[in-house]
Amino acid sequence: MIIKPRHPEKVKNKDNPIKKKPSWIKSKILDSKIFFETKQVVNQNKLVTVCQEANCPNITECWSKKHATFMIMGDTCTRACAFCDVKTGKPESLDVFEPLKISNAVKKLNLKHVVITSVDRDDLKDGGAEHFFKVVQATRKKNPETSIEVLTPDFLRKGESYKKILEADLDVFNHNIETVPRLYLKVRPGARYFSSLELLKNAKLFNKKVFTKSGIMVGLGEDKDEIIQVMDDLRSAKVDFLTIGQYLQPSTKHFPLKKYYHPNEFKELEHIAKTKGFLLVSSSPLTRSSYHADEDFKKLKALRVKKIECHQPL
Ligand code: SF4
């Protein structure tokens, strides 16, 4: 039997040895019984999660709190970002039952907050926006008390199709900028920095009620000044919430990790970002865009209320 490589486009890349992890990068195990309950719901509903597909270091902690991030539209991405562990290739057709499956899983897990993300679907005319809309609406209908966060692709060359998602009844619109513009061609070759910024800016203009969120990874060889420039750009796009986390190299064929940032450096970046005016900043080695998303959503809501009470601009 011929086993297809997970990343055929990376097979010819030169080997980049993986640097040993520092002591502060450790996964936590909290409650293994709940972890297996979460796993069971994911498996029974035949769902794909980014927690598994991206080999996330937080999976034991998050799943032990019944917090999983669902990845819709399959497990195969049409892009080949140099940092990402999600499989690349030709995706399958959309599952018409997926909105029902996701809404059932959210109910079963009794989630107070759910994050729904997807692979890139450049093969679809609308990039999958209509499908996203259906998943959000079905989830909302079955789980009226659950807050819903979407973490979307960039919808590059898909016109205004992203607006369909913002017509859905959602709470947070998240799109990760991932890295600094200088590194885009190497790290995120299929994407464009200014297009991602435009998406975030337009999302806010189109739906002012929704919180916007974005994240970057550090450790790819960016300079501090470049990170600060990204913060300024995201604030110009009126992004509310910024996440900053450590890049972890998934394999020797992936983009080489240049540096592990010390927790104190994350604290410093958090401090700088707060001075830029983000409503909320989460910055730590294990921060991922969906890490602690439920608690952060509560904080976002409280902070917005406080701003309104103090007559401050949002
Ligand atoms: S941080 Fe996000 S992707 Fe990672 S395990 Fe938690 S929910 Fe899943």
Boltz pocket constraint, residues with backbone or C-beta under 6 A from the ligand:
constraints:
  - pocket:
      binder: B
      contacts: [[A, 50], [A, 51], [A, 52], [A, 56], [A, 57], [A, 58], [A, 59], [A, 60], [A, 62], [A, 63], [A, 67], [A, 68], [A, 69], [A, 286], [A, 288], [A, 289], [A, 290], [A, 291], [A, 292]]
      max_distance: 6.0
